């Protein structure tokens, strides 16, 4: 692993250095022409594999994947449109968004009128190049700045696309970090977009650094990172790992994590998983606070991971959401849109999520009849008449709630105390002989019961007045705003 990658795992690492390292890696990934298959994905996986232990998988073209089929492999060397004077009026070498991804090979001469149906632009943003694809329909096309499109003059144009569509394979990468338990935490990020910085060199960089940090010390859970093309890539992974899915206890899809927007958590399809509770808590506590939005079947690979046949406990973490910022799917999603600070803060939240997943437990109060006397154990202030300090308050909450059903995170959310204070207080109570962890098997039964209870409570809860957990903002997941729905915040 590189020095940049391992630096993330050192507690003493300077924050600015980590942010700069993330940005540098995103910059390294940015120029590559990626698609859902081809050498661009392999080159990307090769760079990621220099930082973490990554196994590359290949799925042959024509392979049936549920209701889909792996397409022919696409690669491209060059593409351009030559104007009437022989000049390159559209040039793939200047920016890889100029080509419609998966364009078939072409060598022909056309009039401007014949060429126009194959040209795509953004009239509302005349200096931006759009990103367009045609994966499953044979087609070809070019994307260009609308200002340049409007300047084309009548005449004959030469179209040259040096690409190939041939039997090959789809590539994806997988990093597995074994822990003490076979239960897994799954992180998923897409690797199919060409030169788009936020979508998704940001997600690839953060997932790579997070995997390196997780692997730097022993873990309770096992962790699996998947770097795959969107949709067809996640379907390939799901089809090859159906027997393994029973081990997935928590999961996050990562993407769009470097732009100036606040953090956005999209709930799993279930809506009440532990990962939903945890990310709602963390996003609400972020500075500035973020938003929580409900699940909908539009977005990234959470659509496949949360489809009814799998229904995995997987949510999605982004800053701005897909189609939720002006630069989305255009050349304006460049390296100036993302920043070292935003990348670093996104990574820190992911690291905090891992820390809580690792330490979150359910406990039993060993002296449940009445309140145990903490003072004689040196756990409570000797002077009466004052309100308890945070440490003592945390102990009272833990003792009251620890009947085997509530986790430390549940207690932190209900008490509105910081999770670290709750966790540290639990350690003191364990050392004092007042608290014991719930055995793993019993904990799973109680987890299922408490999830069912949360679902029943959500169905019967009456709406309350005041601000929603989305901080009064309209948060989009996909193309439609969800301003009418409030997310579950970290306090209640």
C-alpha positions, 0 to 999 in steps of 0.5 A, spaced: 500 500 500 502 507 498 504 512 503 498 516 502 493 510 503 496 508 510 496 515 512 489 515 513 489 510 518 494 513 522 490 517 528 496 523 528 495 524 520 494 531 519 487 532 516 489 537 510 494 532 508 489 526 508 484 531 504 490 533 499 492 525 498 484 524 497 484 529 492 491 527 488 488 520 487 481 523 485 486 527 480 489 521 478 483 517 476 479 523 473 482 523 466 481 515 464 475 514 459 471 509 463 465 505 461 461 499 463 466 495 460 473 496 457 480 497 458 478 504 462 475 500 468 481 495 468 486 501 468 482 504 474 482 498 478 489 497 477 490 504 480 486 502 486 489 495 486 496 499 488 493 502 494 489 496 497 489 488 496 484 488 490 481 482 486 479 483 479 473 479 476 471 478 469 464 476 467 464 474 459 460 478 454 453 474 453 453 472 460 445 472 463 445 476 469 438 475 472 433 479 466 440 482 463 446 480 459 453 483 459 454 487 453 459 486 448 466 490 450 467 497 448 474 500 447 476 507 444 482 509 441 480 516 438 474 519 435 473 526 431 468 530 427 472 534 421 469 540 419 469 542 411 476 545 412 479 539 415 479 542 422 477 538 428 470 541 430 469 535 435 475 532 438 475 526 443 482 527 445 481 534 448 475 531 452 473 524 453 466 526 454 465 528 447 464 521 445 457 518 446 459 512 450 459 505 447 459 509 440 460 504 434 465 505 429 464 509 424 467 512 418 463 516 413 462 523 410 455 527 412 452 533 411 451 538 417 443 536 416 445 529 417 450 530 422 445 534 427 441 528 430 448 525 432 450 531 436 448 533 443 449 539 447 446 543 453 443 549 451 442 552 458 449 551 459 452 553 452 460 552 455 459 545 458 459 538 454 454 533 456 455 526 458 451 521 454 451 513 453 448 508 449 450 501 452 444 497 450 442 500 443 447 500 437 448 508 436 454 513 435 454 520 437 458 526 439 457 531 445 459 538 444 459 545 447 452 548 445 456 554 443 460 550 438 454 547 435 451 553 434 457 555 430 457 549 425 457 552 418 453 548 412 458 543 408 460 536 409 463 533 415 467 527 416 466 522 422 471 518 424 470 513 430 476 508 432 472 504 437 471 497 437 465 492 440 467 485 441 466 479 445 470 480 451 468 481 459 465 486 464 471 487 470 469 489 477 474 489 483 473 486 490 477 487 496 475 483 502 478 484 509 476 479 514 474 480 521 473 476 527 466 475 525 463 472 518 458 478 518 460 483 513 459 490 512 459 492 504 461 498 501 459 499 494 462 504 489 461 505 481 467 505 476 463 506 470 463 514 469 469 517 464 472 524 466 467 526 472 470 528 478 464 528 483 461 522 480 465 518 481 472 519 482 470 522 489 467 515 491 472 511 488 478 515 492 474 515 499 472 507 498 480 506 497 482 510 503 477 507 507 478 500 505 486 501 507 484 505 514 479 499 516 485 494 514 490 497 518 487 494 525 483 488 527 476 488 526 470 485 529 466 485 522 469 483 516 469 488 510 467 487 503 469 493 498 466 492 491 468 497 485 464 495 479 460 499 473 453 501 475 447 497 474 450 491 470 456 491 475 452 490 481 447 485 478 453 481 476 456 481 483 449 479 486 448 474 481 455 471 483 455 472 491 447 470 492 450 465 497 454 470 501 449 475 501 446 472 508 452 475 511 451 482 510 449 486 516 450 493 514 452 496 507 453 503 504 453 505 497 458 511 496 458 516 491 458 524 489 462 525 496 467 531 494 462 537 492 460 543 496 453 540 498 452 538 505 451 530 506 445 526 504 443 519 507 438 515 503 435 510 507 435 503 505 429 500 502 427 497 509 428 504 512 429 501 519 435 498 519 441 499 523 445 502 518 439 507 517 439 509 524 446 510 524 447 514 518 441 518 520 444 520 527 451 521 524 449 526 518 444 530 523 450 531 527 455 533 522 457 540 521 453 543 517 448 538 518 446 534 512 439 531 510 436 524 510 431 522 504 427 516 503 428 510 499 426 510 492 428 506 486 432 511 482 439 512 483 445 508 484 447 501 485 442 501 492 437 500 486 439 493 485 442 491 492 435 493 495 431 490 490 425 485 493 429 479 491 435 481 495 432 487 500 439 488 503 440 493 509 444 498 504 443 505 504 447 510 500 451 516 502 452 522 498 453 530 498 449 532 493 444 527 490 444 524 483 441 529 478 441 534 484 446 539 482 447 543 476 454 540 473 451 533 474 453 529 468 457 534 464 464 537 463 463 542 469 463 536 474 471 537 473 476 537 479 474 544 480 468 542 483 471 537 488 475 539 494 480 536 499 476 539 505 470 536 502 473 529 501 476 529 507 470 530 511 466 525 507 472 520 509 471 522 516 464 520 517 465 514 513 470 512 519 466 514 524 460 510 522 465 504 522 467 505 529 460 505 531 459 499 528 465 496 531 463 498 538 455 498 538 453 493 542 446 491 547 447 490 554 443 487 560 443 491 567 445 486 572 442 490 577 435 492 574 431 493 580 431 500 582 437 504 580 444 501 583 448 506 587 453 509 583 456 513 589 459 507 593 462 505 586 466 511 585 461 512 579 457 518 581 459 525 584 459 525 592 456 532 592 448 532 592 443 537 589 447 538 582 444 536 576 449 530 573 454 531 569 454 528 562 458 522 564 453 520 570 447 522 566 450 517 560 450 512 566 443 513 568 441 512 561 445 506 560 442 503 566 435 505 565 435 502 557 439 496 558 434 490 558 437 487 552 433 491 547 437 497 546 444 498 543 448 504 545 447 507 539 439 507 540 441 510 547 445 515 544 439 517 540 434 517 545 438 521 550 441 526 545 448 525 548 454 524 544 455 516 542 462 517 545 460 519 552 455 513 552 460 508 550 465 510 555 460 510 560 458 503 558 465 501 559 465 504 566 459 500 568 462 494 565 468 494 569 464 496 575 460 489 574 453 493 573 453 491 565 454 485 561 453 484 553 448 480 550 450 474 547 450 474 540 445 470 538 440 473 543 442 480 540 440 478 533 433 476 536 432 482 539 435 486 533 429 483 529 424 484 535 426 492 536 426 493 528 419 490 528 417 495 533 420 501 530 416 499 524 410 499 528 411 505 531 413 509 525 406 506 522 402 509 528 406 515 530 403 522 529 406 527 525 410 533 530 410 540 528 417 543 528 423 542 523 424 536 519 430 532 520 432 535 513 433 541 516 428 545 512 431 543 505 428 540 499 432 534 498 432 530 492 433 523 491 434 522 483 429 527 479 424 528 484 424 533 490 422 529 496 421 536 500 414 533 503 418 528 507 422 528 513 428 524 514 429 521 521 434 525 525 439 524 530 435 526 536 428 525 538 
